[in-house]
Amino acid sequence: MIRFSPVCRCSPCTRWPPVRGPTTSISGQPERPGRTPGHWHPPSPRCAGISVSTRRRRRSPGRTPPHALSLTSPNPTRSGELVHRPETGPLATIEGGLIVSCQAPPDDPMSGPGVMAKMAATVVAAGARAVRVEGLDDLRAVRAAVDVPVVGLWKVGNDGVYITPTVDHALAVAATGAEIVALDATARPRPDGRSLAETVAAVHEKTPALVMADISSYDEGVAAVEAGADVIATTLAGYTMHDAVPDGPDLALLTALARDLPVPVVCEGRISTPRAAGAARRAGAFAVVVGTAITRPHVIAAGFVEAVEE
């Protein structure tokens, strides 16, 4: 499992750049030379007894992520536990609840800030803990209409990295008042040439927003946490390969990420029924995102039309 390792003795720790001067570990014991106290990493088989890629990616320099281990606890996280469970802020509001994706493509009659704001207000009245919204105009309208956390994104095109693809897009989304900026965190190259870590660092350094990393695989989830992401979402699982898109959510991926990562993992993608949403929570989702099944009347009605006319 991936764990925060303040007292770890595995080889990746001993290869970490040395700190200057004498140090003391969180457990109170002298640190071995060549280690930086209070870092986390994918463990080596020697440390955790499993085979996981340990290729290093540096976390955003100079920033302790909000999920960092409390200094009062000398022990690494156990399987199935967050390193630091949020007690305040947007993640505390979202935990255990439903996030509704209020989006419509430009050619949909529902498209437009006014409609999306009313849609968001409606789902919040029904009990949604947060909303996920695309586009600057829609984000501003929704932010003014609801008092729950807003997960914001900006789609550019339809190919490659198109969900909040650059630093400039991410900063613009945060400027609308979205508490969480969602962005593509797959291994594909970013249009502005920045790394994921650089993009996350820019959001953290220039705005108060958190970063939701939309990933498609286990390794991408690991890399996103190493890059400093505050929360992981399975949004792109099944969409970056050339194979057919699965019918339902990738619960196996969700379970593995929720078990191993020290940050919240949100399930998103192809959740079409309340039963599927409940299954995602039982599989370990910190929260569940549902979009089309709630906020796309065109798609919902088309399914009924097909069933009636077949």
HUFEN-V504363 format. One record per run of one state. SS is the DSSP state (H for helix, E for strand, C for the rest). FROM is the first residue (numbers start at 0). LEN is the number of residues. If there is no record, write none. Layout:
<<SS & FROM & LEN> <SS & FROM & LEN>>
This chain:
<<C & 0 & 2> <E & 2 & 2> <C & 4 & 6> <H & 10 & 5> <C & 15 & 8> <E & 23 & 1> <C & 24 & 5> <E & 29 & 1> <C & 30 & 9> <E & 39 & 2> <C & 41 & 3> <H & 44 & 4> <C & 48 & 41> <H & 89 & 5> <C & 94 & 3> <E & 97 & 5> <C & 102 & 10> <H & 112 & 13> <C & 125 & 4> <E & 129 & 5> <C & 134 & 1> <H & 135 & 10> <C & 145 & 3> <E & 148 & 5> <C & 153 & 1> <E & 154 & 1> <C & 155 & 7> <E & 162 & 1> <C & 163 & 3> <H & 166 & 9> <C & 175 & 4> <E & 179 & 5> <C & 184 & 11> <H & 195 & 11> <C & 206 & 3> <E & 209 & 5> <C & 214 & 3> <H & 217 & 9> <C & 226 & 4> <E & 230 & 3> <C & 233 & 17> <H & 250 & 10> <C & 260 & 3> <E & 263 & 5> <C & 268 & 5> <H & 273 & 9> <C & 282 & 4> <E & 286 & 4> <C & 290 & 1> <H & 291 & 4> <C & 295 & 1> <H & 296 & 13> <C & 309 & 1>>
